[in-house]
Amino acid sequence: MGERGTGAARIFSGVEPTGHLTLGNYLGAMRRWAEEDQYRADALFCVLDLRALTVEHDPARVRRLSRQAATLLLAAGLDPGRCTVFVQSHVDELARLAYLMECTAGVDEIQRMARFREGAARAADGARLSLLTYPALWAADVLAYGTDEVPVGAGRARELELTRELAVRFNERYGRVFVVPRAARAPVAVRVGDLQDPRSRMGEGRGGAAGVIHLLDEPDAVRRKVSRAAGADDGAEVAYDGAARPGVANLLEMLAACRRDGDPGKLAEGYASCGALKRDAAEAVVELLRPVRARHAELAADPGYVDAVLRAGAARARELARPRVDAAYEAVGLLRR
């Protein structure tokens, strides 16, 4: 069933093109994928474009952001010679397997998923059914490829837990078809807060665009957003206290992550005022993203190369998924095609 021949663990993860990718995406996941995961494992990285269809969307924008996300994955350092980069909707087997996951899951456990509750609360014209059933598709994403590990942060932990439960339940009912994946957590978790709502993750706060640093933001835009960070007035003292001063703590954590200094508390001791901290944090972000932006520009000028990478990635993903999905269909009692 598409088994690996190298003995390496297989990992799967992805990004959602529901908006422009952010500094949080890069520091929280993409940098680790490029620097560690693609070297230590048989790694598959996916643009989860079907996620964008679970809410009101503009088709042209979905296409544009999906291509941009794929290009940024490569610009961040993913090497198609070492890992598999592809687009979710290019693997037809996922739709087949997602239906079996829907047949395995219970309504109550799907409705308890935080993403559905939060998305339904934001939907002005009512939540789409696809938002409710998306965890079944995510489970199919993970299980179709025989995934051993899924790099996860807090936002995906419950979805992976449900995926594990569905894999175990299916195997117990119909025989062992699926690998039960485990979470792969970074030794040092990186959480980047919204600059205007620092208690929320970047891109999930109430601060709007002013609180989010996008990977393709121009340097002056980065500097402007950081200079206006909430809860960090220029003349204020610097102390690392996430509970009492989340805005300052967020800037220290951002600077530590960009510089790989590791200890925001020690960094705080080197600053007399938030003005100096914001200047250093802004420049650290600008320098961190400079090579990503430059490589993105090169790749964007060669769309044929990006298309070829995605075609090859989807072909390999389908090759891995098809035998396992066929086995799952046979296990539940469906006739062979």
N, C-alpha and C positions, 0 to 999 in steps of 0.2 A: 504494500500500500504506500508506494512512494517513499520507502524508508531510505534514510541517509546511509551512505556507505563509508563515511569517514569516522564514525563514532562520536562526532561532536554533538553537543546538545543543539536542538533547534529552538530558535527564539522567534517571536513574532511581536511586532508592535506597529503603531501607525499614528498619523496625524489627521485631524479633521479639517477640511477646507471650508469651515463655516465662517471663517474670517481670515484676515491676514495673520500669518504665523508671528509669534511674539518672542521677546527675550525669554519669557517663561518657558515656552516650548523648547528653546535652544538650550538654556541652562538646565532645565529640568529633565530633558530627554535626549534631544538630538546630538548634543556634544558627546554624551556617553555612548550613544549608538555608534558614532563615527570613530571615537577614540578607543573604545573597548569592545563593545558587543560584536561588531562585524569581524573582529579578529579572533574572538574566543569561541565563536559558535557558527552554526549554519543559520544565518540570520535573514529574516524576511521583514521588509519594512514597506508599509502600505499607505497610500493616500486614501483615506476612508471617505470617499466622495458620496456614498449613499447616505451617510449621516446628514449631509446638507439638505437632503430631500425630506427630512422629517419635520421641517419647519417651513414657513413661507419663504420662498427664495426666488431669485431671478436666475433663469437658466444660463444666461451669458456670464453672469458673475460666478456661478458655480464652476463653469468650464474654465474661466480665467483663474480663479483661485486654486482649482485642482492642479492646473499646469504649474502655477507659481509654487505651490507646495511641493510638487515633485521636483521641480528645479532647485528649490531650496534644500531639499534633502540631499541632493547631489552636491550643491554648493557648500553644505555643511561638512562634507567630507565622506559621505557614503560612496563606496567604490563598487560599481556594478560587477567588477571582476571578483569581488570578495563576498558580496551579499546580493540579495534579490530585492529590487525596488520595482513596485508596480502599483496599479490603481485598482481599488476594490471592485468596481463595476466591470472590470475586464475579465473577471473570473466567474463564469456562469455557474459553476458548481456551488457557489456560496448561496445562491437563491434556493437551490435544491436542498441543501443541508439546513438552511435557516428554517424551512418548513418543518423538518423533522425536529428541530430544537423547539419550535412552537408547540409541536405535539408532545414534547417531553416536559416542558415547563408548565407550571400552574399559573392561573391568572393572578392569584393573590401575590405570589412571589415576584411576578413581573411588575405589578402595580406598586409594590413597595420600593422599587428602584428610585433613587433620588432624582435621577435625570428626568424621569417621566413626571414626577411631581413638580419639579422646578420648571420644566418646559411647559407643562400644562398650565401652570399658574401664569406664565408669561404670554401664552397664546391668546391673542385678542379675539380670534374667531373660533376658538376651540382647538384642542390638541388633535393632531393627526394620529390615526391608528398606527402608522409606522413609527411614531415616537414611542408608543407603548411597546411595540414588538421589537424595537431595535436591539435590546439585549440578546434576543435570540439570534439576530444576525451577527452581533459581536461574538457570541459563543461559536457560531459557525466559522467566523473568521479565524478564531484561535484553534478550533478543533480540526478543521479541514486539513491542515498541513502537518498534523502530528506534532504540534508544538509542545516542547518540554518546559520552556520558561517564557514568561511574559514580563518584561520590564514595566513596573507599574508604580504610580504615585497614588496619593490619596484619592484622586478623582476616579481611578479605575479599579480600586481595590474591591469594591462590592460587586462590580460587574465580573471580575475574575472569579470571585467566590461563587457567584451564580453559575458561571461557566464550568467550574470544577464540579459543582453539584449536579449539573445536567449531564456531564460526561460520566460521572459515577452512576447516576440513575439509569442512563441509557445502557451502559455496560452491564449493569445488574439485570436489566429486563431482557436484553436481547443478545448478550454475549459481548465479549470485549472487542470493541471497534476503535475506541478513542483513547489516546494518551491523556491522562489527567494532568493538566499543566500546573506548574507551581509559579509563585510570584518571585521575580528577581528584583530585589530592592537594592538601590545604590548604597554603598557603605556610608556615604554622607548625603543625606537628602537635601536637595536644593529646591527651595520654594521661593518664588519671586512674587511679591505682592503688588497689587495695583498701586500706582503712585498717588492716586487720589482717594483710594479706599483700601489702605494697606492691610486691613484684616482679611481681605478677600484676595484670591489668587489673581494675577494679572490677566485681564480680559474677562473676568467674572464679577468685577466690582461695579459700583454705581457711578464711577467717575467718568465713564465715557472714554472717548479717544484720548483725552488729556492724561489719562492714567495708564496708558498702554504704550510700551515701546515695541514697535514692529521691527522685524529683522531688516526690512528694506527702508526704514526711516533714514532720511538724510541726517548727517551729523548735527546740523544746527537744530533740527527737530528733536533729536535726542537730548541735546543740551537744554533746550527750552522746556521740555517735559520734566526733566529731572530738576531743573531750577525751580519749578513750581510745585514740587512734591508737597503734598499735604502733611501738616504736623511737623514740619522741619524748617521753621523760619530761620533766615540767614544768621541772625545774631544769637540764636539759642545755643545752649551748651549741648554737647554730644554725650549721650549715655546709651548703652545698649540695654534697653528694657522694653521687651516686646509687648508687655501688658499695658504699661503706662504710656509708652511713647512708640507706638507701632510704626509711625512714619519714619522716624529716625532709624529704628531697628531694621526696617525694610531696606533703607539705603545702605546700611552697614553690611547686611547680608548680601545685597546685590554686589557691592564692591568686593567683598570677600570671595564670592563665587567667580566673579570676572577675573580677579587676580590669583585665585586659588590659594588665598591666604588662610582660609579655613576657620579663623577665629574672629568673628565680628566684635567680640568683647575687647580683645586686644587692639583691634583697629580703632575702636572708639577712643582709646587712651591717647592716640596720636592727633586728635582734633580738638581745637579750642572752640570751634563754632560750626554750625551746620552749613554755613556758606562754603567753607573749604571742603567739607565732606561732599556736598552736592557737586562741586566742581570736579573733584577727583572721581566720584562715581560716574559722572557723565562722560569723562574722558576714558575711563576704563571700559564703559559700554561701547563707545565709539570705536576704540581700538580693537575690542573683541569682535565686533561685527564688520570691521573694514574688510578683511579677507573674504568673508561670506558674501558681502555685497558685491565685491569685485568678481568673485567666481560666478555669482548669479548672473551678472551682466554678460560674462563670456558665454555661459550656457544659454541664456535667453537669446543670444545672437545666433545660436545654432540649434534651432528647434528640432531639426532632423535627428540630431544626436539624442536629444531627450526622448523623442518618440521611439527611437530604436531601443533605448534602454528600457522603456516601459513595455514595449512589445515583448522583448526577451524576458523581462521579469514576469509578465502575465503568463507567458507560455510555460515558464518553469512552475509558477504557482498552480496553473491548471494541471500540469503533469503530476504535481504532488497531491493535489486535492482529489482528482477524479477517482483513483482506486479506493480511497477511503470513503468517499461519498457513495460510490457504487456499493461498497461493502455494507454501509449503513442502510441503504435502501433494501438490499437483500435481507439484512438482519431483521428489519421490521415486517417483512413479509410481502414486499412488492416484487412483481415479476421482473426478471431481467429484461433489459432492452435488447 
